[in-house]
Structure formats: structure tokens, C-alpha cells
Amino acid sequence: MRPLYIAGGLAAASSAAIGLAVLMTLTIAGWVAAPHGTFGEDIGDVLVTAVQAWLVGHHVGFAVPGGDVAMLPLGLVVLPGLLLYRAGRRLARACELPRLRHLFRAALAIAGPYAAIAGTLALIGQTEAVRPSMVQALIAGFMLAFVAGGAGVLFQLLRDKGIAKRRLLELMPDRPRSLLVGTVSATGALLATGALLFVVGLAAGFGDAVSTTGDLAPGVVGGALLLLIQLLYVPNAVVFGLAYAVGPGFAVGAGTIVAPTGVSVGALPVFPMLAALPDDGPAPVLSLAALAVPFAAGGLGGVLTQRSAPAVVSESAPLWGFVCGVTTGLACAALSAAAGGPLGAERLADVGPSAWQVGLITALEVGLAAAITAWVANWRYYRRHAPEAAPSDGTEPAAASAAEPDGEDSRRKSRFGAARTAAPRQEREQDQTAAPLRRGVRRALSALPRPRLPRRRAAEEDDGEDFYGITYEAGGGDPGGTSSSIL
């Protein structure tokens, strides 16, 4: 077994080296196929370009003469993310991590050295024309390594203990878990709509994309690299489609807009992927149907939020539904900020959706729909389970009498000559029957199946081999299953 921080440094270095080697291979292929002025005249310039591409893969922006470049391909982040994930799994196998609380230390052991490597490469990638941001390199390298490497360590520990990944949700309280489910569902619906809009737009302009590729005449190798670059920008295009469906749309240059209110783009760069954009003028009529998707996504998020954790007080159900909309808006704002950004100076200084507009409008649209559907779903839930809460053994007759129709109760009172005191007596009977009914409802709801929370073992039962003190039954809860502790 290696020391944790030494193994973390080796894992970070190997991930960075493999990623740099892959991008260097692609850069050399492009240097051979394209005119040498594109990447530089000698091999040293090619190596610097590969370092800059490695930084772009970590979403590190850079400055150019007269402006900045921050609209970077989100798809390229997958490469270092996968490498760091595998590094985290190797770290968990190489070091002894008996408890889940050691996960933080393991992720830190990878993230610290990886951030130092990213900062060093940001200095190496400096040229007169391109100046990567060292601060962004440090922050982005640390965050990506901490998240991806930590996920690799976590999943390897779960695999070693034979524990299903879905049981991680059982560690969360009911309300945060319900908000997570609702937010992920609503955001996923919006992203799926953005992907559909992009595919339909690209299919409509496929002829223009082919002609643009022919005008570029990239050759075989250059054509393969051009296709790869476009694939790496597909996640950005999906987020652009999300912004269109929400309403604010996006820009493809200063003074341009692509939104349901209209399209005005003007002259565009020579890039085949831009053929998916609609022509100037009114927005396509069929695309306006996407404006209903945020409300449908809000309805889905509100129902799932309520189903995961029904609200005891009916007035709080709309509130938690609206909170689901707010968290969805924050997620969409973060995606918009990552997908857009300047592409240089002058006209291309404004490209992509406005993060604050997308976040605000998404929060309002999704939050409103989620609040309404959460309230309706919560009302139907308690209406369906209220009869089950009524006692059937006759021990509380007052609760049964409360369920009688008002007309029959009034006729009985008048038949016995109690019409003069009907109103005061009805108020007293309601006070007497409300409490037993509420107790019956609470008893019935408590008897419903709920997710089993982890059970902390007593201190005297700790044999030194538990995994953070929380015991799980690996056999799915059956009496014959073996138990494993993961925390």
C-alpha cells in the first residue's frame, strides 16, 4: 500500500500526461495535414498548441489581441474527466481507505497536484498572441480533479464493499433528496428539448452544411478533425437550444439574436455546424411549440418533488415546488454561462445565451408550473390515503361521525329538537373529531413504506472494521443477506 498523497500525486500526473499525449497526437496530425502557418512553423509551436488545447479541455479561457476567448467546447471536458475518474479508482485500489469519510482526503490528494500541474501548463502555454488564464487553470483543474477523481474513489469503494450506488440517496434527508430528483428531471427535460431543436435545425440546413464543408476543402485528415471539433461543440449547441426553448434565446455576435420573438444573425463565420440556425426573420412556427416545454418540465419536477417527500402541511407543497424551479433555474444559468462566451474581439465578443436571463425566466416558468402540480399531487396523495387513516374497529366513533354528510347530520339534529344549539354543537363536535382524525391520518401515513435510513451502530459494537459506522444490508434487506458498512 502506497501513502495516500504520494499515490494521489502519481495519479494526477499520469492523468495529465495521458490527456496531453492524446491532444498532442491530434495536434501533430492537424499540423501535418494543414498549412504549417496554422499551428506554427516548428515542432515547438505544435507542442505549445497541444498544451493550450489541454487547457481548453479544462474550460480555461485565454486572452488574444483585442479580446478574450471563453466559448470553449464542453465536449472536450469529457477527456480529462474520464482520465481523472479512472485515476480515482486506481487510487482507491492502491491505498487503504477503510471508511467513506476518507473520500475527502483521497479527492484532495488528486486535486491538489492536478491543480499545480494545470497552473504550470498555463505558464508553458503563454505566447505573444495567446495568454491562458493561470487563475482559471488553477481553479478549473482543482474542481475537475476533485469532482471526477472523488467520484472514481467513491464508486470503487462501493464496488469493493458490494454496495449498490442507488443506496447513496438513502444517506440524504427526504427534502434535499426530493429537490435533487425534481431538479434533475426538469433540467433533463429542458436539455432533451434543446437537443431536439438542434437536430431538427441541422437536418433542415444539412445541405448548407455540406456545401460549407466543400468550400473549406479540408481534406481527409482535416475533415476528420473538423468533424471532431463540431462534435465537441454539440453540448454547447444543446444548451443554446435550451435557451431558445426557455425564451431569451442566444446571440451569435454583437447585435444578433436567435429567439422565439425573431431571428437576426447577419453574416456568420464559415463553420458547417452553424447551418442549424434559422434564417433571418420570424422564428419558425414549429419551433414555437418548444415554449410549452418549460411548463411541462416544471410539472414533471413538481410531481416528482412531491412524490419523493410528501408535504405534511398542504400549504408547503407549492413552496417546495417553486424551490424546485429555482434550483432548476440556477442549473440552467450555470450551463448557459459555461456554454457561451466571447470568441475574440469586435463582432464575436458576444456569443451564447445570457446566463442571468435564462436562469431567471427558467426559475419563474418552471417554478410556477412545479408549484401548481406539487400542490395538486400532494392534495391527491392525502385524499387517497385519508380513508385508510380512519379507524375501522369502532374505538373512535367520533371520527366516523365526522365523515357523515352534512345534510343527514342536520336532519338528525332537527329530529331530536336540537335546532337551537345546532351551530355551537357542530363547532364543538368538529373540535372533538378533528384531533382523532388527524391522529389517525398520522398513524396511517407513518405505516406507509418509507426508505430505510442507515442505522448507526452502537459504539460498543464497533469492531474496528466498520466503514464510517453506518451499516447496510448488501442482500437487499432480506434476513439472510450479509451486511456491509460504507461510512
N, C-alpha and C positions, 0 to 999 in steps of 0.2 A: 504494500500500500504506500502510495506517494503522499507527501504532505499536501494539504488541500491547496494552498496558494501557489505552490510550485506547479502542481498539476493544472491549476486554472490558468497560469501564465502560458504553459505549453499549449493548452487547448486554444487559447486566444491567438497565439502566434500561428498555430497550424491553420486555423480558420482563415485568418487574414492572408496567409501565404497561398492557400489554395484558391481563394477568391481572386487574388491578384494575378495568379498564374492563368486562370481561366480568361480573365479580361485582357490580359496581355496577349494571349493567343488570338483572341478575336481582333485586337488592335493591330497586331502584326499582319493578320490576314487582310484587313482593310488597307493597311499601308502598302502591301504588295499589289492589291487589285486596283487601288485608286491612285491618282497622281500623288506624288510624294509631297507636294505642297500642302495637301490636306492635313496630314499628320506631322509634317516636319521633313527635313532633308536627311537626317541621320537617325540611327537607331536609338540614340539618347532621347530625342524628341518623342519617339514612339513609346519609350518606357515612361516618360512623364505623362503622356496622354493616357496610358494604361492606369497610372496612379490616379489621374483625375477621374477616369471612368469608375475606378473603385470607390472614390469619394462620392460620385454621383449615385452609385448604388446604395449609399447610406443616406441619401437625400441631403447632401451637403451642397449648398449653393455656392456660387463663386461670382466674383466681380469681373467685368470686361470693360474695355474702354467705353465710357459714356453710359454705363448702366450695369444691371445685375441679371443673372440667370438663376431663376428659382423654380421654374416649371420643369421638374425633373420626372423621368419615368418611374411611376410607382412599381411597375412590374420588376424592375431591376433589384428592388429591395428583397425579393424572394431569395436571390442567390446567397447573400450573406446571412439572411435569416435561417435558411436551411443548414448552412455550414455551422452556424453557432448552435443551432438546435442539436445537431449531431455531436458537436463538441461538449455540450452539456451532458448528453447521455454517456459519452466516454468518460467524462469526469466523475459521474456518479458510479460508474463501474470500477474506476481506478482508485477511488478514495472510499473510506469507510464513513458512511453517513447514516447512522442508526436511526435518527429521528427526523421528522419533517421540518422541524424548526431550524435544522442546519441548512435548509434550502436557501435561505437568505445569504448565508456565508458563502455557499457554493456559487450562487449567481454573482455575488460581489467579487469572488476570486476570478471570474471570467471577465466581468465588465471593466474592472479597473485596468488591467493590462491592455485590454482591447481598446479602451479609450485613449490610452497613451500611444498605442500604435497608430490610431486614426489621426491624432494630433501630429505625430511625426510625419506621416504621409502627407498631411495638409501642407507642411513646410516644404517637403520634397516636391510637391506638385505646383509650387509657385513659379510662374513665368511672368514676363513683362505684360503679356496680353491676358492671362488668366490667373486669378488670385483666389484660391479656395479660402473659405472662412474657417479659420482654425477653431474658433469658439463653437461653431456648428459641428465641426468634426468631433470635438471632444464630447459634446452633449449627445449628438446622434449616435456616436459609437458606443457610449456608455449605455444609453437607453436600449438600443437594439440588442446589445450583448446581454444586458440584464434580463430583458424580457424573453428573448429567444433561448439564450443559454439556460436561464432559470426554468423555462418550460421543459427543456430537454432533461434537466436534472429531475424535475418533478415526475415526469412520465416514466423515467427509468426507475425511480424509487417505487412508484406504484406497480410497475410491472414486476419488479423483484419481489414485492410483497403479495402479488396476486390479487390486487385490489382494482376494481373497475373504476375507470375515470369518472363515470357519472356520479360516483359517490362523493366527489368533491363538492357538489352542490348541497349535499346534506350538511356540510360544515357551515353554510351560510344561514343567517336568520331568514325567517319567512319573507319579510318585506323586501330586503335587498335582493333576495333570490327572485321574487316576483317581478321587481323592476328590471332586473337583468334579462329575464325571459321576454318581457314585453318590449324592452328597448331593442334587443337583438332581432326580434321578429319584425317590428316596424321598420327598422333600418334595413333589414334584409329585403323586405318588400319594396322599399324605395330603390335600393340598388338593382334589384331584378328589373324594375321598370326602366331604370337608366340604361341597363344593358340591352333591353328590348328596343328602346328608341335608337340606340347606336346601331344595332344590327339592321333595323329597318331602314335607317338613313343610309348606311353603307350599301345595302342591297339596291336602293333606289339610285345611288350615284356610282354604282360599280363600273359603269362604262367610263366615266370621267377618271376614276382611279386608275384604270388600266391605261388610258391614254396619257395620264400624267407620268406613270411609270415608264412608258415608252419614250416620252420626251426626255426623261432623265438618262436613259440608256446606261443603267448601272453595270451591266454585265452579269455574269453568273454569280461570282463571289459578292460583288456589290449588291446585286439584287437580293441575295440571301441575307446580307447584313441589313439592307433596307427593310426587308420583311421582319427581321428580328426586332429592329428598333420600333416599328409600328406595333408589334405585339406587346412590347414593353410599355407602350403608351395606352394600351387598351384600358387598364384600370382608371387612368385619368379620364378617358372618354366616357366611361361608365358613370363617374362622378359628375361629369358635365351633363349627362343625360338626367341624372337625379336632380340637379339644379334646375333643369328645364321643366321637369315634372312638378317640382315644388312651386315654381312660378317666377323667381327672379331671373332665371336663365344664366347666361355666361357671356363673356366677351372674348373676342379673338383679335384684339388690338384696341388701341385707344379710339374711343368714339364709335365702337361697334357693339352690337347686342344680338343675341340669339335667344329669344324668349317667346312665350305664347302670345305676347302682345304684338310681336312683329320681329322681322329679321332684317338686319342691316350689317353687312360684313365688309363689303367692298372688295378690294384686291386682297388675295390670300397668298401665303407662302406656297412654294411648289412642294407639296407633300401629299402623296396619294390618299392618306387617311382623311384629309380634310374634305374629300368628296362626300362624306356623310352629312355635311352641313347643308341646310336648305338654302334655296335661292333667296335673294333679297325680295322683300315684300311681306305680305301677310304670312303668318305661320300656317303650315299645312293643317287642314281641317282635322284629319285623323289624329294628329299629334295632340290636339286639344283634349282628347279623351284621357290623356295621362294626368290632367289636372285633378281628376277624381281619385287618383291613387293615394295621395297623402291622407285623405279622409278614410279610405279603405284600410290603409296601413295603421292609422290610428284606431280604427275599430278592432282590428286584429290585436294590436298591442294592448288595448283596454281589456278585452275579453281574457287574454292570457294573463295579464297582471292580476285580474280579479280571481281567475281560476287557480292561480298558484297560491294565493293567500287571500281568501275572502275577508272582507272588512266586517268587523263586528258591528260597528256603527255605520248605518247606511249612508249618512252624510259624508263619511270619509272616503267612500268608494270613488266618487268623481274627483276628489282631490288627488288620490293616488294615480288615477288615470291621467290627469293633467301632468303630474310629475313624470309619468312615462313619456309624455310628449316633450317635456322639457329636456329630459336626458337624450331622447332621440334627436332633438334639435342640436344639442351640444355635439353629439356624434357626427351629424351631417356637417356641422360647421368645421369640425376638425378635418373631416375628409375633404371639404372644399378648400381649406387652407393648404392642405398637402398636395392637392391635385393641380392647383393653379399657381400663378406667379409670373413675374416678368420673364421675357425671353431675350432681353437685350435693351437697347435704347429706342427712343422715339416711338414709332407706332406699336411695336411689340412690347412696350413697357407694361401693358395691362392685358393679361390673358387669363381666362378662367373665371369661375364664379366668385361672387362676393361672399366671404365666409360669414360675416355677421348678418347679411340679408337672408342667406339660406338658413342659417341657424334660427333666426327669429321667426321667419314665416313657417318653417317646419314645426317649431315648438307650438305655434298658435294653431295650425291646421291639424297636426297630429294630436296635440293636447286636447283640443275641443272634441274631436271625434272619440278619443280614448276616454275622456271624462264621461261622455254620454253612454257609451257602450259598457263601461265599467259599472256605472250606476244600474243600468238595465240588467246586466248579468248578475250583479250582486243581489238585486231585488228578486230575480227569478230563482236564484240559489236558495235564499231563505224562504221564499214562498214554497219551493219544492220540498224543503226539509222541515218546515214548521209543523205539518201534520204528524211527522214522525216524533216530534218533541212532545205532543200531547199525551198524558198518561192514559193507559188502557186498562189499568187494574181497578179503577174506581176509587182510589185513595184520595184523589183531589177532585171532587165533583165540581168545585167552583170553576176550575179550568174548563171542564166540559160544558158548563152552562154558558161560559163566555162565548162559545162557538155557535150558540143558537142564533137564529135570525132575529133581528131587532123587532120585526112585526109580531112574531109569535111571543116574544118576551113581553111586549106591550099588552097584547091581548090577555095574557095570563094575569098580569098585574091588575088590569081593569076588572077582570072576572072576580078577583078576590077583594075588590074595593080598595085598592091601594093607589088610585089615580092621583090623590092629592100629594102623595110623597114620592111619586114616580121619579122625578128628576133627582132629588137628593139621594134616594135609594140607589138609583142607577149609578150615580157617581161613586157611592161607597162600594157597590159591587164591582165596579171597574177597578177601583183601587185594590180590592181584595183578590181579584182574579188575575190582575196584571202580573203581580210578583210570582205566583206559582207558574204561570205560563212562561215567563222569562226563564225561571229556573229549569223548566222542562226543556226549553229550547237549548239552553246552555248544556244540559246533560246530553241531549241528543247529538249536538254538534261535537261535544268532546268525545263521544263514542265513535264518530266517523274516523275512518283510517287516515292517519296523518303520517308524513315522512318521519321515519325514526331518526332521531338525532344521535350523534355519537355519545356514548356513555363513558364518562371519565372513571377510571379505575381508582380505587382507594389507594392511599399512599402505602399502606402496609401490604397491599397485594402486588406492588411493583417489584418485579423480579429482575430489573435491570436490563431486560431485553424488549421492553415495550417501545413503541415508536411514537413518542411525544405524549403518551398517556391516554390516547383515545383509541378504543377498541372497535374493530369492525369484524363482522362475520363474513368471511370470504365465501361461504357456501350459500349466500343469498338469503340468510336469515333462518335456514332450516336447523332443527336441533342437532342434526348430525354434522353440520358444517364446521370447519375449523375457523378459528378467529385469528385475525391479524390486526395489529395496531399500527397506524400510519403516522400518527403525530407524536 
